[in-house]
Amino acid sequence: MKRAALIILAAGSASLALPAAAWAHAALLRATPEASRVVNVAPKQVSLRYSEPVEPRFAIVSVTNAAGEKQTAGAPRRSPADADTLLVPLKQLREGWYLVYWRVISVDGHPVRGAFTFAVGPNTGPAPQFVIPSISETAATPKLVAARWVAFLSIMAAIGLFVLRIAIARPVVVRVAGTQLRHVSIAFGVACLVALVAIPVYFLLATAEFALRSFWSFGSLFPLVRVSAFGRGWVDLELVFALFAGAGAVAIWLDRPDRPQRSIAALLALAGALGAAAAVLLVPGTVGHAGQTSPRGLSLAFDWFHLVAGSVWVGGLIGLVVFAASLPAARRVAALVVSVPRFSNTAFVSVLVLIGAGIGSAVQQLPTFASLWQTSYGKALLVKIALLGAALLLASVNLLRTVPRFRASAQRPELGASAAGLLRRLAAGESLLVSGAVLAAAVLSSLPPPSKALASIGGAKAHVGPGTVNKVVKENGYRLAFRVAPNRAAVPNSFQVAISRGGKPVRNADVTVDFAMLDMEMGQQAYHLSETAPGTYGHAAPALVMVGHWGLSFQIAPPGQKPFTVLLVDKATG
């Protein structure tokens, strides 16, 4: 077991294997009228096509003129021909520029915002400076993170407590006279009650946040809960967990630990409860990050094994602390001699599964190692790694010190009391650290994970922004002068590159620029740059639809020469 403990410690660094799976947020793929375009006929509606279906009742789409006056004639509705498209009716538009601001909720429950302009011509004049609402939003608000943490911690604790009560600690009653598992059963009941309350509190808070309504407006919130995949998933989680709580209570009621053999009824109840527990831990992945990640089956498997192992670990730790505190002093050491080695072996397997599932998820999701410290998601993940590493350290001390002392107490009784005291301290500390790791996981699941596009920034020629970009780089013997102005999100920006070689402008080149959001997974945009002056190529578009970091990939094909690509990493502000 000493070698096993060392393996756990060595694997602690692999705890980065425990991120929530990456997901793709709803990205605006196409708008009609097109962004920054001038149309000669006033449109009767705005059409917004996204990368996934979005619920119209959570969507906000405003169209305003230069004076800030509202021009929409109704609420957004889903296109009958395309579930991914929202339609917004408009009033009769006059000549001039208009701002379209949109906010939708992704399938995984995360808000995304953006904005663009268009004009009705032909005499539009220059685009005005619109006052744009905030286009930066996060689901990682303190109250949502706290509610999500309580919900998941209580769910995992209930399942782990059930496993400890029904399997791991059960033999103690037979082997140590006068002991019982009543307090562990009570802890299971308390955890179930907390979860049954915390789950609806969380999804109502989230629904209120996403729909921009008050949490206390239950009359308007309840009809909205089931209209999104996110809401339906959490309602299903509540129902499945209630089934598990009932099945677990029946299984515990039928179980007779003082009998070496379980009855047929007890075995059937146990199988039903374990099946319900397995279903409970599958539901979050199907409507969360894992369900939005390809390949979906592999992501769901990693997520499920991760939650199973974490539940057995954290719930078992809480149960072990409760069990030890409830034992009479005269029987405490004897009971712990039986239960602690059994739990240590179970926890060891759980940690290995936790690490293995996490490594697979990390290999599947993390685009670069550097994204750990370059993104908010990565920084939160590092906190989680530190908490899990500290918990693994305490677990190894427990395995190397406490278990051998309990086993040796049969010959040296004086070791039993000190081992019991050490166990209480280590298990309590380990429980707090693992609970903290669950909190970090709640933060992670509320943050956008690193975009796959981050894998390409190692070849970036320059990091630019915030503010107007004026950057000169040299590539393949060419001098490239890049300009992005005003380099602000959700407004028309001018993207320009002046290409010269040997002091002479390079004419008739083919230049395209691709835009990739680096802070979250979104669809890419591409624009062709026209030659506006000898050797100067440009295009104006609201391509930077969100605040954050963008990868601007300029693909340049000089006439008769080998094409090449120059990548800039740009930071756009609001």
VEXDREN-2710 file (C-alpha; in Angstrom, 1 decimal):
% VEXDREN-2710
k/r/px/py/pz
1/MET/0.0/0.0/0.0
2/LYS/3.0/2.3/0.5
3/ARG/3.8/2.0/-3.2
4/ALA/0.2/2.7/-4.0
5/ALA/0.3/5.9/-2.0
6/LEU/3.4/7.0/-3.9
7/ILE/1.6/6.3/-7.1
8/ILE/-1.3/8.5/-6.0
9/LEU/1.1/11.3/-5.1
10/ALA/2.9/11.0/-8.4
11/ALA/-0.4/11.2/-10.2
12/GLY/-1.4/14.3/-8.4
13/SER/-0.1/16.4/-11.2
14/ALA/-2.4/14.6/-13.5
15/SER/-5.3/16.2/-11.6
16/LEU/-5.5/18.6/-14.5
17/ALA/-7.3/15.6/-15.9
18/LEU/-10.3/16.8/-14.0
19/PRO/-11.6/19.7/-16.1
20/ALA/-15.2/20.0/-17.2
21/ALA/-15.4/19.1/-20.8
22/ALA/-15.1/22.0/-23.3
23/TRP/-18.2/23.1/-25.1
24/ALA/-19.2/25.2/-28.2
25/HIS/-21.2/28.3/-27.4
26/ALA/-24.0/29.6/-29.7
27/ALA/-22.2/31.6/-32.4
28/LEU/-23.9/33.9/-34.9
29/LEU/-23.1/32.4/-38.3
30/ARG/-25.2/34.6/-40.5
31/ALA/-27.3/37.7/-40.3
32/THR/-29.7/39.2/-42.7
33/PRO/-29.2/42.1/-43.4
34/GLU/-25.5/41.4/-43.3
35/ALA/-23.2/43.2/-40.8
36/SER/-21.9/46.5/-42.0
37/ARG/-23.8/46.3/-45.3
38/VAL/-26.0/48.9/-46.9
39/VAL/-29.3/47.7/-48.3
40/ASN/-31.4/49.7/-50.7
41/VAL/-34.7/48.2/-49.6
42/ALA/-35.7/48.5/-46.0
43/PRO/-35.9/44.9/-44.5
44/LYS/-39.1/43.8/-42.7
45/GLN/-37.3/41.6/-40.3
46/VAL/-33.8/40.7/-39.0
47/SER/-32.8/37.1/-39.4
48/LEU/-30.1/35.6/-37.1
49/ARG/-28.8/32.1/-37.8
50/TYR/-26.8/30.5/-34.9
51/SER/-24.6/27.5/-34.6
52/GLU/-27.2/25.7/-32.5
53/PRO/-30.9/26.1/-31.6
54/VAL/-31.5/28.9/-29.2
55/GLU/-34.7/29.4/-27.2
56/PRO/-36.6/32.6/-28.4
57/ARG/-38.0/33.2/-24.9
58/PHE/-34.5/33.6/-23.5
59/ALA/-33.3/35.7/-26.5
60/ILE/-33.0/39.5/-26.5
61/VAL/-32.7/41.2/-29.8
62/SER/-32.9/45.0/-30.1
63/VAL/-32.7/47.1/-33.3
64/THR/-32.1/50.8/-32.7
65/ASN/-31.5/53.8/-35.0
66/ALA/-28.8/56.5/-34.5
67/ALA/-31.0/58.3/-32.0
68/GLY/-31.4/55.1/-29.9
69/GLU/-35.0/54.6/-30.8
70/LYS/-36.4/51.1/-30.8
71/GLN/-37.2/49.7/-34.3
72/THR/-38.4/46.2/-33.5
73/ALA/-42.1/45.4/-33.9
74/GLY/-42.3/42.2/-31.9
75/ALA/-40.4/39.6/-29.8
76/PRO/-37.9/37.2/-31.4
77/ARG/-39.4/34.0/-32.7
78/ARG/-37.9/30.8/-34.2
79/SER/-38.0/30.4/-37.9
80/PRO/-40.4/27.6/-39.0
81/ALA/-37.9/26.5/-41.6
82/ASP/-34.8/26.4/-39.4
83/ALA/-34.6/25.8/-35.7
84/ASP/-31.2/27.5/-35.5
85/THR/-32.6/30.8/-36.8
86/LEU/-34.3/33.7/-34.9
87/LEU/-36.6/36.2/-36.7
88/VAL/-37.3/39.6/-35.4
89/PRO/-40.0/41.8/-37.0
90/LEU/-39.1/45.4/-37.7
91/LYS/-41.0/48.7/-38.1
92/GLN/-40.8/50.6/-41.4
93/LEU/-37.1/51.6/-41.5
94/ARG/-35.9/54.9/-42.9
95/GLU/-32.6/55.7/-44.5
96/GLY/-29.7/55.5/-42.1
97/TRP/-27.7/53.3/-39.9
98/TYR/-29.0/50.8/-37.4
99/LEU/-27.5/48.8/-34.5
100/VAL/-28.5/45.2/-33.9
101/TYR/-27.8/43.9/-30.4
102/TRP/-28.4/40.3/-29.5
103/ARG/-28.2/38.1/-26.4
104/VAL/-28.9/34.4/-26.4
105/ILE/-28.5/31.4/-24.1
106/SER/-26.4/28.4/-25.4
107/VAL/-27.7/24.9/-25.1
108/ASP/-25.3/24.3/-22.1
109/GLY/-26.9/27.3/-20.3
110/HIS/-24.2/30.0/-20.9
111/PRO/-25.1/33.5/-22.2
112/VAL/-23.5/34.9/-25.3
113/ARG/-23.9/38.5/-26.6
114/GLY/-22.9/40.4/-29.7
115/ALA/-23.8/43.4/-31.9
116/PHE/-23.4/44.6/-35.4
117/THR/-24.6/47.4/-37.7
118/PHE/-26.3/47.7/-41.1
119/ALA/-27.7/50.6/-43.1
120/VAL/-30.7/51.4/-45.3
121/GLY/-29.6/53.4/-48.3
122/PRO/-28.7/54.7/-50.7
123/ASN/-27.9/58.0/-48.8
124/THR/-26.7/56.6/-45.5
125/GLY/-23.7/58.8/-44.8
126/PRO/-20.9/57.6/-42.4
127/ALA/-21.7/55.2/-39.6
128/PRO/-22.5/57.0/-36.3
129/GLN/-20.9/56.1/-33.0
130/PHE/-23.6/53.9/-31.4
131/VAL/-23.9/53.5/-27.7
132/ILE/-23.6/49.7/-27.4
133/PRO/-24.8/47.8/-24.3
134/SER/-22.3/45.5/-22.6
135/ILE/-21.3/42.5/-24.7
136/SER/-19.4/40.8/-22.0
137/GLU/-21.4/38.4/-19.8
138/THR/-20.5/35.3/-17.7
139/ALA/-22.5/32.6/-16.0
140/ALA/-19.9/32.5/-13.2
141/THR/-21.7/34.9/-10.9
142/PRO/-21.2/34.3/-7.2
143/LYS/-24.7/33.3/-6.5
144/LEU/-24.9/30.9/-9.4
145/VAL/-21.5/29.3/-8.6
146/ALA/-22.5/28.9/-4.9
147/ALA/-25.9/27.4/-5.8
148/ARG/-24.3/25.0/-8.3
149/TRP/-21.6/24.0/-5.8
150/VAL/-24.2/23.2/-3.0
151/ALA/-26.3/21.2/-5.5
152/PHE/-23.5/19.1/-6.8
153/LEU/-21.7/18.6/-3.4
154/SER/-24.9/17.4/-1.8
155/ILE/-25.7/15.1/-4.7
156/MET/-22.2/13.6/-4.6
157/ALA/-22.2/13.4/-0.8
158/ALA/-25.5/11.6/-0.8
159/ILE/-24.3/9.0/-3.3
160/GLY/-21.0/8.5/-1.5
161/LEU/-22.7/8.2/1.9
162/PHE/-25.1/5.6/0.5
163/VAL/-22.2/3.5/-0.8
164/LEU/-20.4/3.8/2.5
165/ARG/-23.5/2.8/4.4
166/ILE/-24.7/-0.1/2.2
167/ALA/-21.3/-1.6/1.3
168/ILE/-18.1/-0.3/2.8
169/ALA/-19.0/0.1/6.5
170/ARG/-21.7/-2.6/6.7
171/PRO/-19.4/-5.5/8.0
172/VAL/-18.6/-3.4/11.1
173/VAL/-22.0/-4.2/12.7
174/VAL/-21.3/-8.0/12.5
175/ARG/-17.6/-7.8/13.5
176/VAL/-17.9/-5.3/16.3
177/ALA/-20.7/-5.9/18.8
178/GLY/-22.8/-2.9/19.9
179/THR/-22.1/-0.8/16.8
180/GLN/-24.6/0.6/14.3
181/LEU/-24.8/2.7/11.2
182/ARG/-27.7/4.9/12.2
183/HIS/-25.8/8.2/12.0
184/VAL/-24.5/7.4/8.6
185/SER/-28.0/6.7/7.4
186/ILE/-29.2/10.1/8.9
187/ALA/-26.3/11.9/7.1
188/PHE/-27.5/10.3/3.9
189/GLY/-31.0/11.6/4.5
190/VAL/-29.8/15.1/5.3
191/ALA/-27.7/15.1/2.1
192/CYS/-30.7/14.0/0.1
193/LEU/-32.9/16.7/1.5
194/VAL/-30.3/19.4/0.8
195/ALA/-29.9/18.2/-2.8
196/LEU/-33.6/18.1/-3.4
197/VAL/-33.9/21.7/-2.3
198/ALA/-30.6/22.9/-3.9
199/ILE/-31.3/21.6/-7.4
200/PRO/-34.5/23.6/-8.0
201/VAL/-33.0/26.6/-6.3
202/TYR/-30.1/26.5/-8.7
203/PHE/-32.1/26.0/-11.9
204/LEU/-34.6/28.7/-10.9
205/LEU/-31.7/31.1/-10.1
206/ALA/-30.1/30.3/-13.5
207/THR/-33.4/30.7/-15.3
208/ALA/-34.1/34.1/-13.7
209/GLU/-30.6/35.2/-14.6
210/PHE/-30.8/34.1/-18.2
211/ALA/-34.3/35.4/-18.7
212/LEU/-33.5/38.7/-16.9
213/ARG/-36.3/38.2/-14.4
214/SER/-36.6/38.2/-10.6
215/PHE/-36.0/34.9/-8.8
216/TRP/-39.3/35.5/-6.9
217/SER/-41.3/35.7/-10.1
218/PHE/-42.2/32.0/-9.9
219/GLY/-45.3/32.5/-12.1
220/SER/-43.1/33.5/-15.0
221/LEU/-40.1/31.4/-14.2
222/PHE/-41.7/27.9/-14.0
223/PRO/-43.1/28.0/-17.6
224/LEU/-39.6/29.0/-18.8
225/VAL/-37.8/26.2/-17.1
226/ARG/-38.7/23.4/-19.5
227/VAL/-38.3/25.5/-22.7
228/SER/-34.6/25.1/-22.8
229/ALA/-32.4/22.0/-22.9
230/PHE/-30.6/23.4/-19.8
231/GLY/-33.8/23.7/-17.8
232/ARG/-35.2/20.4/-18.9
233/GLY/-31.9/18.7/-17.9
234/TRP/-32.0/20.1/-14.4
235/VAL/-35.7/19.2/-13.9
236/ASP/-34.8/15.7/-15.0
237/LEU/-31.9/15.7/-12.6
238/GLU/-34.3/16.6/-9.8
239/LEU/-36.7/13.8/-10.7
240/VAL/-34.0/11.2/-11.1
241/PHE/-32.4/12.2/-7.9
242/ALA/-35.7/12.0/-6.0
243/LEU/-36.0/8.5/-7.4
244/PHE/-32.5/7.6/-6.1
245/ALA/-33.3/9.2/-2.7
246/GLY/-36.4/7.1/-2.4
247/ALA/-34.8/3.9/-3.7
248/GLY/-31.8/4.5/-1.4
249/ALA/-34.0/4.9/1.7
250/VAL/-35.9/1.7/0.9
251/ALA/-32.6/-0.2/0.4
252/ILE/-31.3/1.1/3.7
253/TRP/-34.6/0.2/5.5
254/LEU/-34.5/-3.3/4.1
255/ASP/-30.8/-3.9/4.8
256/ARG/-30.0/-5.8/7.9
257/PRO/-26.2/-5.4/8.6
258/ASP/-26.4/-7.9/11.4
259/ARG/-27.2/-10.6/8.9
260/PRO/-24.3/-11.9/6.8
261/GLN/-26.6/-12.6/3.8
262/ARG/-28.9/-10.0/2.2
263/SER/-32.5/-10.9/1.5
264/ILE/-33.8/-11.1/-2.1
265/ALA/-35.8/-7.9/-1.4
266/ALA/-32.7/-6.1/-0.1
267/LEU/-30.7/-7.2/-3.1
268/LEU/-33.4/-5.9/-5.5
269/ALA/-33.7/-2.6/-3.6
270/LEU/-29.9/-2.2/-3.6
271/ALA/-29.7/-2.9/-7.4
272/GLY/-32.4/-0.3/-8.0
273/ALA/-30.8/2.3/-5.8
274/LEU/-27.4/1.8/-7.5
275/GLY/-29.0/2.0/-10.9
276/ALA/-30.7/5.3/-10.0
277/ALA/-27.4/6.7/-8.6
278/ALA/-25.7/5.8/-11.9
279/ALA/-28.5/7.6/-13.8
280/VAL/-28.3/10.7/-11.6
281/LEU/-24.6/11.1/-12.4
282/LEU/-25.2/10.6/-16.1
283/VAL/-27.8/13.4/-16.4
284/PRO/-25.5/16.4/-15.8
285/GLY/-23.2/15.4/-18.7
286/THR/-26.0/15.0/-21.2
287/VAL/-27.2/18.6/-20.9
288/GLY/-23.8/20.1/-19.8
289/HIS/-20.4/20.5/-21.3
290/ALA/-19.8/16.8/-22.0
291/GLY/-23.0/16.6/-24.0
292/GLN/-21.8/19.4/-26.3
293/THR/-18.3/17.9/-26.9
294/SER/-17.4/15.7/-29.8
295/PRO/-17.0/12.7/-29.7
296/ARG/-20.1/12.9/-27.4
297/GLY/-20.0/9.2/-26.2
298/LEU/-16.4/9.5/-25.0
299/SER/-17.0/12.8/-23.3
300/LEU/-20.0/11.5/-21.5
301/ALA/-18.0/8.4/-20.3
302/PHE/-15.2/10.6/-19.0
303/ASP/-17.7/12.9/-17.2
304/TRP/-19.7/9.9/-15.7
305/PHE/-16.6/8.1/-14.4
306/HIS/-15.3/11.4/-13.0
307/LEU/-18.5/12.0/-11.1
308/VAL/-18.8/8.4/-9.9
309/ALA/-15.3/8.4/-8.5
310/GLY/-15.6/11.9/-6.9
311/SER/-18.9/10.9/-5.3
312/VAL/-17.5/7.8/-3.7
313/TRP/-14.5/9.7/-2.5
314/VAL/-16.1/12.9/-1.0
315/GLY/-19.2/11.1/0.3
316/GLY/-17.2/8.4/1.8
317/LEU/-14.9/10.9/3.6
318/ILE/-17.9/12.7/5.0
319/GLY/-19.5/9.5/6.1
320/LEU/-16.2/8.2/7.7
321/VAL/-16.0/11.4/9.8
322/VAL/-19.7/11.1/10.9
323/PHE/-19.2/7.3/11.6
324/ALA/-16.1/7.9/13.7
325/ALA/-17.7/10.7/15.7
326/SER/-20.8/8.6/16.4
327/LEU/-19.0/5.5/17.8
328/PRO/-18.7/5.0/21.6
329/ALA/-15.1/5.4/22.8
330/ALA/-14.9/1.8/23.9
331/ARG/-15.7/0.5/20.4
332/ARG/-14.3/3.2/18.2
333/VAL/-10.9/1.7/17.6
334/ALA/-12.3/-1.8/16.9
335/ALA/-14.9/-0.4/14.4
336/LEU/-12.3/1.8/12.6
337/VAL/-9.9/-1.2/12.3
338/VAL/-12.6/-2.8/10.2
339/SER/-13.9/0.2/8.2
340/VAL/-10.9/2.3/7.5
341/PRO/-8.8/-0.2/5.5
342/ARG/-12.0/-1.0/3.4
343/PHE/-12.6/2.6/2.7
344/SER/-8.9/3.3/2.0
345/ASN/-8.9/0.6/-0.7
346/THR/-12.1/1.9/-2.2
347/ALA/-10.8/5.5/-2.1
348/PHE/-7.6/4.4/-3.8
349/VAL/-9.5/2.9/-6.7
350/SER/-11.7/5.9/-6.9
351/VAL/-8.7/8.3/-7.1
352/LEU/-7.2/6.2/-9.9
353/VAL/-10.5/6.3/-11.8
354/LEU/-10.7/10.0/-11.1
355/ILE/-7.2/10.6/-12.5
356/GLY/-7.7/8.2/-15.5
357/ALA/-11.0/9.8/-16.6
358/GLY/-9.5/13.2/-16.1
359/ILE/-6.4/12.5/-18.2
360/GLY/-8.6/11.3/-21.0
361/SER/-10.7/14.4/-20.8
362/ALA/-7.6/16.7/-20.7
363/VAL/-6.1/15.1/-23.7
364/GLN/-9.4/15.4/-25.5
365/GLN/-10.0/19.1/-24.6
366/LEU/-7.0/21.2/-23.7
367/PRO/-5.5/22.7/-26.8
368/THR/-2.2/23.8/-25.2
369/PHE/-0.5/23.4/-21.9
370/ALA/0.0/27.1/-21.8
371/SER/-3.8/27.7/-21.7
372/LEU/-3.6/26.7/-18.0
373/TRP/-2.1/30.1/-17.1
374/GLN/-3.2/32.1/-20.1
375/THR/-7.0/31.9/-19.6
376/SER/-9.5/32.3/-16.8
377/TYR/-10.6/28.8/-17.2
378/GLY/-7.0/27.6/-16.9
379/LYS/-6.3/29.6/-13.8
380/ALA/-9.5/28.2/-12.1
381/LEU/-8.3/24.7/-13.1
382/LEU/-4.9/25.3/-11.4
383/VAL/-6.8/26.2/-8.2
384/LYS/-8.6/22.9/-8.5
385/ILE/-5.4/21.0/-9.2
386/ALA/-3.8/22.5/-6.0
387/LEU/-6.8/21.6/-3.9
388/LEU/-6.9/18.0/-5.2
389/GLY/-3.1/17.8/-4.8
390/ALA/-3.4/18.8/-1.1
391/ALA/-6.2/16.3/-0.6
392/LEU/-4.2/13.5/-2.2
393/LEU/-1.3/14.4/0.1
394/LEU/-3.6/13.9/3.1
395/ALA/-4.9/10.7/1.6
396/SER/-1.4/9.3/1.2
397/VAL/-0.6/10.2/4.9
398/ASN/-3.8/8.4/5.9
399/LEU/-2.8/5.4/3.8
400/LEU/0.8/5.3/5.1
401/ARG/0.2/6.2/8.7
402/THR/-3.3/5.6/9.9
403/VAL/-4.1/2.2/8.3
404/PRO/-0.9/0.5/9.5
405/ARG/-1.5/1.9/13.0
406/PHE/-5.0/0.5/13.1
407/ARG/-3.8/-2.9/11.9
408/ALA/-1.0/-2.9/14.5
409/SER/-3.4/-1.9/17.3
410/ALA/-4.4/-5.6/17.7
411/GLN/-0.9/-6.2/19.3
412/ARG/-0.3/-2.7/20.5
413/PRO/-3.6/-1.2/21.8
414/GLU/-2.0/2.1/22.6
415/LEU/-1.7/2.8/18.8
416/GLY/-5.5/2.7/18.4
417/ALA/-6.4/5.9/20.1
418/SER/-3.7/8.0/18.4
419/ALA/-4.7/6.4/15.0
420/ALA/-8.4/7.4/15.6
421/GLY/-7.4/11.0/16.4
422/LEU/-5.2/11.2/13.4
423/LEU/-7.9/9.8/11.2
424/ARG/-10.5/12.4/12.3
425/ARG/-8.1/15.2/11.6
426/LEU/-7.0/13.9/8.2
427/ALA/-10.4/12.9/7.0
428/ALA/-11.9/16.2/8.0
429/GLY/-9.2/18.1/6.2
430/GLU/-9.4/15.9/3.2
431/SER/-13.2/16.4/3.1
432/LEU/-12.8/20.2/3.1
433/LEU/-10.2/20.1/0.4
434/VAL/-12.2/17.8/-1.9
435/SER/-15.3/20.0/-1.2
436/GLY/-13.2/23.0/-2.3
437/ALA/-12.2/21.1/-5.4
438/VAL/-16.0/20.7/-6.2
439/LEU/-16.4/24.4/-5.7
440/ALA/-13.5/25.0/-8.2
441/ALA/-15.3/22.6/-10.6
442/ALA/-18.5/24.7/-10.2
443/VAL/-16.5/27.7/-11.3
444/LEU/-14.9/25.8/-14.2
445/SER/-18.3/24.7/-15.5
446/SER/-19.4/28.3/-15.5
447/LEU/-16.4/29.6/-17.5
448/PRO/-15.7/29.1/-21.2
449/PRO/-12.9/26.6/-21.6
450/PRO/-9.9/27.3/-23.9
451/SER/-10.8/27.5/-27.6
452/LYS/-9.2/24.9/-29.9
453/ALA/-7.9/27.9/-31.9
454/LEU/-5.4/28.4/-29.0
455/ALA/-3.3/25.5/-30.4
456/SER/-2.3/27.8/-33.3
457/ILE/-1.1/30.9/-31.4
458/GLY/2.3/29.5/-30.8
459/GLY/3.1/30.7/-34.3
460/ALA/1.7/34.2/-33.7
461/LYS/3.9/36.9/-35.1
462/ALA/2.7/39.5/-32.6
463/HIS/0.3/40.1/-29.7
464/VAL/-1.5/43.4/-30.2
465/GLY/-4.3/45.5/-28.6
466/PRO/-6.1/46.7/-26.7
467/GLY/-6.6/49.9/-28.7
468/THR/-5.9/50.8/-32.3
469/VAL/-3.4/48.4/-33.8
470/ASN/-0.4/49.6/-35.8
471/LYS/2.1/46.7/-36.2
472/VAL/4.8/46.0/-38.7
473/VAL/6.1/42.4/-39.1
474/LYS/8.4/40.8/-41.7
475/GLU/7.6/37.5/-43.2
476/ASN/9.0/35.7/-46.3
477/GLY/10.9/38.8/-47.4
478/TYR/7.8/40.9/-47.2
479/ARG/7.1/43.9/-45.0
480/LEU/3.6/43.8/-43.6
481/ALA/2.1/46.8/-41.9
482/PHE/-1.1/45.8/-40.1
483/ARG/-3.7/48.3/-38.9
484/VAL/-7.0/47.5/-36.9
485/ALA/-9.1/50.5/-35.9
486/PRO/-10.7/51.2/-33.6
487/ASN/-10.2/47.6/-32.4
488/ARG/-13.3/47.5/-30.4
489/ALA/-15.8/44.7/-30.1
490/ALA/-19.2/44.8/-31.7
491/VAL/-18.5/47.9/-33.9
492/PRO/-17.4/48.1/-37.5
493/ASN/-13.6/47.8/-37.5
494/SER/-11.2/48.5/-40.3
495/PHE/-8.8/45.7/-41.0
496/GLN/-5.9/46.7/-43.2
497/VAL/-2.5/45.4/-44.3
498/ALA/0.0/47.2/-46.5
499/ILE/2.3/44.7/-48.3
500/SER/5.7/45.8/-49.7
501/ARG/8.9/44.1/-50.8
502/GLY/12.1/45.9/-51.4
503/GLY/10.4/49.2/-50.7
504/LYS/7.8/48.6/-53.4
505/PRO/4.1/47.9/-52.9
506/VAL/2.9/44.4/-53.8
507/ARG/-0.1/44.8/-56.1
508/ASN/-2.9/42.3/-57.0
509/ALA/-2.3/40.0/-54.0
510/ASP/-5.1/37.8/-52.7
511/VAL/-5.6/38.5/-49.0
512/THR/-8.1/36.9/-46.7
513/VAL/-8.4/37.2/-42.9
514/ASP/-9.9/34.6/-40.6
515/PHE/-11.2/35.5/-37.1
516/ALA/-11.2/32.9/-34.3
517/MET/-12.4/33.7/-30.8
518/LEU/-9.7/32.4/-28.4
519/ASP/-11.6/32.8/-25.1
520/MET/-14.4/30.4/-26.0
521/GLU/-15.3/27.9/-28.7
522/MET/-17.2/29.7/-31.4
523/GLY/-17.6/29.5/-35.2
524/GLN/-14.9/31.2/-37.3
525/GLN/-15.5/34.1/-39.7
526/ALA/-13.5/35.0/-42.8
527/TYR/-13.4/38.1/-45.0
528/HIS/-11.7/38.9/-48.2
529/LEU/-9.6/42.1/-48.2
530/SER/-9.8/44.3/-51.3
531/GLU/-7.0/46.4/-52.6
532/THR/-7.9/49.9/-51.6
533/ALA/-4.6/51.5/-52.6
534/PRO/-1.4/50.2/-54.3
535/GLY/-0.2/47.4/-52.0
536/THR/-2.8/48.2/-49.3
537/TYR/-5.7/45.8/-48.7
538/GLY/-8.6/46.3/-46.3
539/HIS/-12.1/45.6/-45.3
540/ALA/-14.5/47.0/-42.7
541/ALA/-16.7/44.6/-40.7
542/PRO/-17.9/44.0/-37.1
543/ALA/-16.0/40.8/-37.0
544/LEU/-14.9/41.2/-33.4
545/VAL/-18.3/40.3/-32.0
546/MET/-17.2/39.9/-28.4
547/VAL/-14.8/41.4/-25.9
548/GLY/-11.7/39.3/-25.5
549/HIS/-8.8/37.7/-27.3
550/TRP/-9.0/37.0/-31.1
551/GLY/-6.8/35.2/-33.5
552/LEU/-6.5/37.1/-36.7
553/SER/-5.0/34.9/-39.4
554/PHE/-4.0/36.8/-42.6
555/GLN/-3.6/34.5/-45.6
556/ILE/-1.6/36.3/-48.2
557/ALA/-1.0/35.0/-51.8
558/PRO/1.2/37.4/-53.7
559/PRO/0.8/37.1/-57.5
560/GLY/3.0/34.3/-58.9
561/GLN/4.5/33.6/-55.4
562/LYS/4.0/31.0/-52.7
563/PRO/1.2/32.0/-50.3
564/PHE/1.9/32.4/-46.6
565/THR/0.0/33.1/-43.4
566/VAL/0.6/35.6/-40.6
567/LEU/-1.2/35.2/-37.3
568/LEU/-1.8/38.1/-34.9
569/VAL/-3.3/37.6/-31.4
570/ASP/-5.5/40.7/-30.7
571/LYS/-7.2/41.9/-27.6
572/ALA/-10.5/43.7/-28.3
573/THR/-12.2/45.8/-25.7
574/GLY/-15.8/47.1/-25.5
END
